[in-house]
Amino acid sequence: MGNELATVADIEMSVDDLDVDRAKSVFDDHGCLVVRGLTRQYVDAINRDITEAADRAISLLDRAEQIVEGWRTPDGTLFIPAPEGYDRDKQIMVLSYNYSTSGAFFASALDERALDIVEAILGPNVELFGNGQCLVKEPVGGHPKHLHQDAAYFEHRYYGPVAILNYTLTTDLENGALHVVPGSHKLGQLDHVDTFSHLGLDDGEWPWERSLPVCGEPGDGIFFHYRTIHGSKQNHSDARRPVFINRYRRVDDYTIIGASTVANRAEAEKRASEAKKGGQRGLVVRGFRPYEDEE
Ligand SMILES: O=C(O)CCC(=O)C(=O)O
């Protein structure tokens, strides 16, 4: 892949010494980029919100409904089966915590330094993709997320989204650091299989040893393209390990396949050519949306 030797030093920089041209060049080459301290100013407020949202989600568990991906509580939190020996039978995976519920989270998505880098990567006209996402690994065995490409879940018509995943606490090999495979954004779309944590790559072909762990501190932001292979192992610490994710795309880009299992992806692939921008317009965070008549 030509990136076998990439190390964290090759893909990292500090927000205090930001070089946007280098950031773009690292991202273009590796499909990922680490900006130390990027969102540190938002983290205290976000941590307070996440604690409240997670406690509330757990308190709603007796009203959870079963869905394809696991169970959903009335607030919208996704739970999956808990690890062996846990004191509950369900654990949080995707917490209902987003731009509709937190000013600090929304402010982090509009951060000018983050947007300078996103604009350098995507071009002048940029919209938010999604409403913000918060993934939580519960303590003492919280779920692993197999190596995967986000494009397996939301294939796009054009370049696709850029994500910024942000740490909320010291995140290391014990509590579930993000692993990335630098250069893998150039591999095209790979076949995924169904795993415990939804779509993932075959772990015989893509063992963790092929990936680079990125340890970090609260507020470190990890940028990755939606075809960059990434994932994270279990949380073996005794504290929750949340991350919050902001995603961006070109204003003309849109999802053509949305999926969470091999079977529903195969169905969605049949309709990909009919997809339109239509109602998928996100809030514009840089530039302008030119008018396009889709009729
Ligand atoms: O580290 C995590 O919680 C998983 C992040 C991830 O795999 C994703 O954002 O797709």
The ligand as a Gaussian input file, in Angstrom:
#p B3LYP/6-31G(d) Opt

LIG

0 1
 O      -13.813000       4.330000      18.480000
 C      -15.021000       4.165000      18.341000
 O      -15.833000       4.319000      19.246000
 C      -15.507000       3.725000      17.013000
 C      -15.352000       4.790000      16.015000
 C      -15.698000       4.275000      14.680000
 O      -15.351000       3.196000      14.350000
 C      -16.449000       5.069000      13.740000
 O      -16.634000       6.251000      13.971000
 O      -16.874000       4.540000      12.696000

